[in-house]
Amino acid sequence: MESHGTPYDLQSLETQTTQARRLPKSRVGALDRWLARKILEARGNPPVPFRLWDGSEVGQGADTAVARLRIADRSTLLRLAAQGELGFGDAYSEGKIEIDGDLVQTLTTLFSVPEPRRWMTRLMTRRNHPKARTHTLGGARESIHHHYDLGNDFYALWLDAAMVYTCAYFPTPTASLEEAQEAKLEHVCRKIRLRTGERVLEAGCGWGSLALHMARQHGVRVTAFNISREQICYARDQAARQGIGSQIEFVEDDYRNAHGSYDAFVSVGMLEHVGPENYETLGRVIDRCLHADGRGLVHSIGRPQSLPMNRWIEQRIFPGSYCPTLSEMARLLEPWNLSVLDVENLRLHYARTLEHWLERFEKNADLVRARFDERFVRTWRLYLAGSIAGFLSGSFHLFQMVFARAGSRAIPWTREYLYTQS
């Protein structure tokens, strides 16, 4: 059945898989093994063989294997062929795929192997591309609700005490998650050089941790936009408890409706949900709200190449998500004569952050299972582990981009301001 380089078309694949489906489920036939080999070839023959439902293996041998993927039945194998990443993610969530080995290491290995540009790779890539979503005001609210309104108590099980759901900044590799998230908040504040009494516009504030830190530690006034009701209610409550409610306005509205004049603009972890078709709109908001000597920072997960989001992530975890390249991020600014001052890539910091989150999630898995179900636990385990693998393998990056008006002279001469204690 080996092609020896002869390209099979889609009709040929469907004929082969139809024949495989007709075989008794308890028996692994030659067509099953052929299909398993083709799936592995399309993924660059990683050292992660398939263990089929009769115990036989297809792929690289025991001496080089990092782990093994146990395939429960023929229908699961066919889902891998037909649905790629979506089929893998759903099958893992359902317990139809088990991994004999470390989950993070296995996924990192899979992400690190270059995919050959063969006929089946091209076919699976086309099928893996999610349908483009339009980020209308209503659509954006629905997407955010899908992920961020699962319940504050759920996120409190595995985030830090301040409920920061973005990349931390580890001043030392051994810093705790709480120390690293506090350091990240201060790192952002230093980059935009906050001064007491200034006004700050924040687009996408999460549970309010950055706005609270800016007001509490730097004496600024913050207007923060978010369309997640649960997050906004939590943030308002925290501001009142900390006695700084008069300094912060948490607005339950879309960033596109922001107006006013501000000294600084900041967005941490929102750009991934904006959609490339709205980058011009976000740039227009920054331009109309930032005064002549204003400055800003955008913090976002990014990619080294322009690629659609993983189909499983886009459909099951973050609807409408897209992670831009650095050049795409820069195009936020260029039409409005805004200039990049500094870029920092915190890729490995995000991998470390996610390692902390996954460890805490696993410690509380029984509580998560009791609230949701086993499939939910496996889905989020795969999401967190896969995200670690994405950053470790270099598939994903974390960019912090600082900017100001192109002609502004109110910019730092050196980077000493980042490191000198005020």
C-alpha positions in Angstrom: 0.0 0.0 0.0 3.0 2.4 0.2 2.8 5.1 -2.4 6.6 5.5 -3.0 6.1 9.2 -3.6 3.0 8.8 -5.9 0.4 11.4 -4.8 -3.0 10.2 -3.7 -5.9 12.5 -4.1 -8.8 13.1 -1.8 -11.0 10.5 -3.5 -8.3 7.9 -3.0 -8.1 8.7 0.7 -11.8 8.5 1.2 -11.9 5.2 -0.7 -9.2 3.7 1.6 -10.8 5.0 4.8 -14.2 3.8 3.8 -12.8 0.3 3.3 -11.0 0.6 6.7 -14.2 1.5 8.4 -15.9 -1.7 7.2 -13.3 -3.9 8.9 -14.3 -5.4 12.3 -13.5 -3.0 15.0 -11.7 -5.6 17.1 -9.2 -6.2 14.3 -6.5 -3.9 12.9 -6.1 -4.4 9.2 -3.6 -3.3 6.7 -5.6 -0.2 5.8 -5.7 0.9 9.4 -1.9 0.6 9.6 -1.5 2.4 6.2 -3.7 5.3 7.4 -1.8 5.5 10.7 1.5 5.7 8.8 0.1 8.4 6.5 -1.0 10.5 9.4 2.4 10.3 11.0 4.1 11.1 7.7 2.0 14.2 7.3 3.2 15.3 10.8 6.9 14.7 9.9 7.2 11.3 11.5 7.7 12.4 15.1 9.1 10.0 17.6 5.6 9.4 19.0 4.3 6.1 17.5 0.6 5.2 17.5 -0.4 2.2 19.6 -3.6 0.9 17.9 -6.5 -0.8 19.6 -5.1 -4.3 19.3 -1.8 -3.3 20.9 0.2 -3.1 17.7 2.3 -0.1 16.9 2.9 2.1 13.9 5.7 4.6 13.8 9.2 5.0 15.2 10.4 2.3 17.5 10.9 1.9 21.2 14.5 3.1 21.2 13.7 6.6 19.9 10.1 7.1 21.1 9.3 10.0 23.4 5.9 8.7 24.1 3.0 6.7 22.5 -0.4 7.7 21.5 -3.0 5.0 22.3 -5.8 5.1 19.8 -9.0 3.6 21.2 -10.7 2.5 18.0 -11.0 2.8 14.2 -13.3 5.8 14.4 -10.7 7.7 16.4 -8.1 7.0 13.8 -10.4 8.2 11.1 -11.1 11.4 13.0 -7.4 12.1 13.2 -7.2 11.7 9.4 -10.3 13.8 8.6 -10.2 16.5 11.3 -6.5 16.8 12.3 -6.0 19.0 15.3 -9.7 19.2 16.0 -10.1 15.5 15.9 -7.1 15.0 18.1 -8.3 17.5 20.7 -11.8 16.2 20.9 -10.6 12.5 21.0 -8.3 13.3 23.9 -11.0 15.2 25.7 -13.3 12.1 25.3 -10.6 9.7 26.5 -10.4 8.1 23.1 -6.7 9.0 22.9 -4.4 8.4 25.8 -0.7 9.4 26.0 1.8 7.0 27.4 4.4 9.5 28.5 4.6 13.1 29.7 1.9 15.2 28.1 3.9 18.4 27.9 7.0 16.7 26.5 4.9 14.8 24.0 3.1 17.9 22.7 6.4 19.9 22.6 7.9 17.1 20.5 4.9 17.1 18.1 5.0 20.8 17.7 8.8 20.9 17.1 8.9 18.4 14.2 8.7 20.2 10.8 5.8 19.1 8.7 6.8 18.0 5.2 4.8 19.7 2.4 3.3 16.5 1.0 -0.1 15.9 -0.4 -1.7 14.7 2.8 -0.1 17.5 4.9 -1.6 20.0 2.5 -5.0 18.2 2.7 -5.0 18.1 6.5 -3.8 21.7 6.8 -6.7 22.9 4.7 -9.1 21.0 6.8 -7.5 22.3 10.0 -8.0 26.0 9.1 -10.9 27.4 11.2 -13.5 29.4 9.4 -12.9 33.1 9.7 -15.0 34.9 12.3 -16.1 38.4 12.1 -15.5 40.3 15.4 -18.7 42.3 15.6 -19.7 43.9 18.8 -22.2 41.1 19.5 -19.9 38.4 18.2 -17.0 39.6 20.4 -19.2 39.6 23.5 -20.4 36.0 22.7 -16.8 34.8 22.3 -15.5 36.4 25.5 -18.5 35.0 27.4 -17.6 31.5 26.1 -14.2 31.6 27.8 -14.1 34.2 30.5 -17.5 33.8 32.1 -17.0 30.2 33.2 -17.0 31.4 36.8 -14.6 33.4 38.9 -14.3 30.6 41.4 -13.1 28.2 38.6 -10.2 30.6 37.7 -9.4 31.3 41.3 -8.5 27.6 41.7 -5.4 27.9 39.6 -4.5 31.6 39.0 -2.5 33.7 41.4 -4.2 35.6 44.3 -4.6 38.8 42.1 -6.3 36.8 39.3 -3.9 37.7 36.6 -4.6 35.6 33.5 -1.7 36.8 31.3 2.0 36.0 31.1 3.9 36.7 34.3 7.4 38.2 34.5 9.9 36.1 36.5 12.7 38.2 37.9 14.4 34.9 38.8 13.5 31.4 37.6 12.6 30.4 41.1 10.1 33.3 41.8 6.6 32.2 42.9 3.7 32.8 40.6 2.4 35.6 42.9 5.9 37.3 42.8 6.1 37.0 39.1 2.7 38.4 38.4 3.3 41.3 40.7 6.6 41.9 38.9 4.8 41.8 35.5 2.3 44.4 36.6 5.1 46.7 37.7 7.1 45.9 34.6 4.2 47.2 32.4 3.9 50.3 34.6 7.6 51.1 34.3 7.5 50.7 30.5 4.8 53.3 30.2 6.5 55.5 32.8 3.4 56.3 34.9 3.3 59.5 37.0 0.9 60.4 39.7 -2.3 62.1 38.5 -2.1 60.8 35.0 -5.0 59.3 33.1 -4.7 55.8 31.6 -7.0 54.0 29.2 -6.9 50.2 29.5 -8.5 48.0 26.8 -9.4 44.6 28.0 -8.8 44.7 31.8 -9.5 41.0 32.8 -10.3 40.9 36.5 -8.8 44.3 37.0 -5.4 43.4 38.4 -3.4 45.9 36.3 -5.8 48.8 36.7 -5.8 48.2 40.5 -2.0 48.1 40.6 -1.7 51.2 38.5 -4.1 53.2 40.7 -2.7 51.8 44.0 1.0 51.9 43.4 1.3 54.8 40.9 -1.6 57.1 41.9 -3.1 57.3 38.4 -6.7 57.4 37.3 -7.8 54.5 35.1 -10.6 53.9 32.7 -10.7 50.2 31.9 -13.0 48.5 29.3 -14.1 44.9 29.3 -17.1 43.0 28.0 -17.0 40.1 30.5 -19.7 40.8 33.1 -18.2 38.4 35.7 -14.8 40.0 35.4 -16.1 43.6 35.6 -18.2 42.8 38.7 -15.2 41.2 40.3 -12.9 44.1 39.5 -15.4 46.7 40.8 -15.7 44.8 44.0 -11.9 44.7 44.4 -11.5 48.4 43.8 -14.1 49.1 46.5 -12.5 46.7 49.0 -9.1 48.3 48.4 -10.5 51.8 48.8 -9.5 53.0 45.3 -12.8 52.9 43.6 -12.7 56.7 43.0 -9.6 56.3 40.9 -10.8 53.6 38.6 -13.8 53.4 36.2 -14.5 49.8 35.1 -16.6 50.1 32.0 -18.6 47.1 30.8 -18.3 48.0 27.1 -16.3 47.3 24.0 -13.0 49.1 23.5 -14.3 50.5 20.3 -16.6 52.8 22.2 -13.7 54.4 24.2 -13.4 58.2 24.0 -11.6 60.9 26.0 -8.0 62.1 26.4 -5.4 60.0 28.1 -1.7 60.1 29.0 -1.2 56.4 28.4 -2.8 53.5 26.7 -2.3 49.9 27.7 -3.7 46.6 26.5 -2.5 43.3 28.1 -3.9 40.1 26.6 -6.7 41.5 24.5 -5.3 41.8 21.0 -5.6 38.0 20.5 -9.4 38.5 20.5 -9.6 41.7 18.4 -9.2 40.0 14.9 -6.9 41.4 12.2 -9.9 43.0 10.4 -10.2 45.3 13.5 -6.6 46.3 13.9 -7.2 49.6 12.1 -10.2 50.3 14.4 -8.1 49.6 17.5 -5.4 51.9 16.1 -8.0 54.6 15.5 -9.1 54.3 19.1 -5.5 54.7 20.3 -5.0 57.7 18.1 -8.1 59.6 19.1 -7.6 58.9 22.9 -3.8 59.5 23.3 -2.7 63.1 23.7 0.4 64.5 21.8 3.0 63.2 24.3 1.1 60.1 25.2 2.6 56.6 25.2 1.3 53.1 25.2 1.9 49.4 25.5 0.3 46.4 23.8 1.0 42.9 25.2 -0.1 40.0 23.1 0.6 36.3 22.3 2.2 36.3 18.9 3.5 34.0 16.2 6.7 33.9 14.2 4.7 33.4 11.0 1.2 34.4 10.1 -0.9 31.3 10.6 -4.5 30.6 11.6 -5.2 29.6 15.2 -5.2 25.9 16.0 -8.7 24.7 15.0 -9.4 22.9 18.3 -8.3 26.0 20.3 -10.4 28.3 18.2 -13.5 26.2 18.4 -13.3 24.7 21.9 -11.3 27.3 24.0 -11.0 30.7 22.4 -13.6 31.4 19.7 -12.5 34.1 17.3 -8.9 34.1 18.5 -5.9 35.1 16.4 -2.3 35.6 17.4 -0.5 38.1 15.2 3.1 38.3 14.0 5.2 41.2 15.2 4.8 43.0 11.9 1.0 42.6 12.1 1.2 44.2 15.6 3.2 47.1 14.2 0.5 47.7 11.6 -1.8 48.7 14.5 0.3 51.9 14.8 1.7 52.8 11.3 -1.5 54.3 9.8 -1.7 56.7 12.8 1.9 57.9 12.8 2.6 56.1 16.0 6.1 54.7 16.4 7.5 51.6 18.1 10.0 52.4 20.9 10.7 49.0 22.4 9.8 45.3 21.9 10.4 42.5 24.4 9.7 38.8 23.8 8.7 37.0 27.0 8.1 33.6 25.4 9.9 31.5 28.1 8.2 33.5 30.8 4.9 32.5 29.5 5.9 28.8 29.4 6.9 29.1 33.1 3.6 30.9 33.9 1.6 28.1 32.3 3.6 25.5 34.1 2.5 27.1 37.4 -1.1 27.2 36.1 -1.1 23.6 35.1 0.3 22.4 38.4 -2.3 24.3 40.3 -5.1 23.1 38.0 -4.0 19.4 38.5 -4.0 19.9 42.3 -7.6 21.1 42.0 -8.8 18.7 39.2 -11.3 16.9 41.5 -13.0 20.2 42.3 -13.1 21.1 38.6 -14.5 17.7 37.8 -17.2 18.0 40.4 -18.3 21.3 39.0 -18.1 20.4 35.3 -17.2 16.8 34.2 -14.3 14.6 33.2 -14.3 15.9 29.6 -13.9 19.5 30.8 -11.0 18.5 33.0 -9.2 16.7 30.1 -10.0 19.6 27.7 -8.4 22.2 30.0 -5.5 19.9 30.8 -4.8 19.6 27.1 -5.2 23.4 26.6 -2.8 24.3 29.3 -0.2 21.6 28.4 -0.5 22.4 24.7 0.1 26.1 25.5 3.3 25.2 27.4 4.4 23.2 24.5 3.6 26.0 22.1 5.8 28.4 23.9 8.6 25.9 24.5 8.7 24.9 20.9 8.7 28.5 19.6 5.3 28.1 17.9 4.0 31.0 20.1 5.7 34.1 21.4 4.7 36.8 23.8 5.4 40.4 22.6 5.3 43.5 24.6 5.4 46.5 22.3 5.9 50.1 23.6 5.0 53.0 21.4 4.5 56.8 21.3 3.7 59.5 18.7 6.3 59.5 16.0 7.4 63.1 16.6 7.3 62.9 20.4 10.4 64.1 22.3 9.0 62.9 25.6 10.7 59.6 25.3 13.4 58.0 27.4 17.0 58.4 26.4 18.0 55.0 27.7 16.4 52.0 29.3 17.7 52.9 32.8 14.1 53.9 33.8 13.2 50.2 33.7 15.7 49.2 36.4 16.2 52.2 38.6 14.1 52.2 41.8 11.9 55.3 42.0 
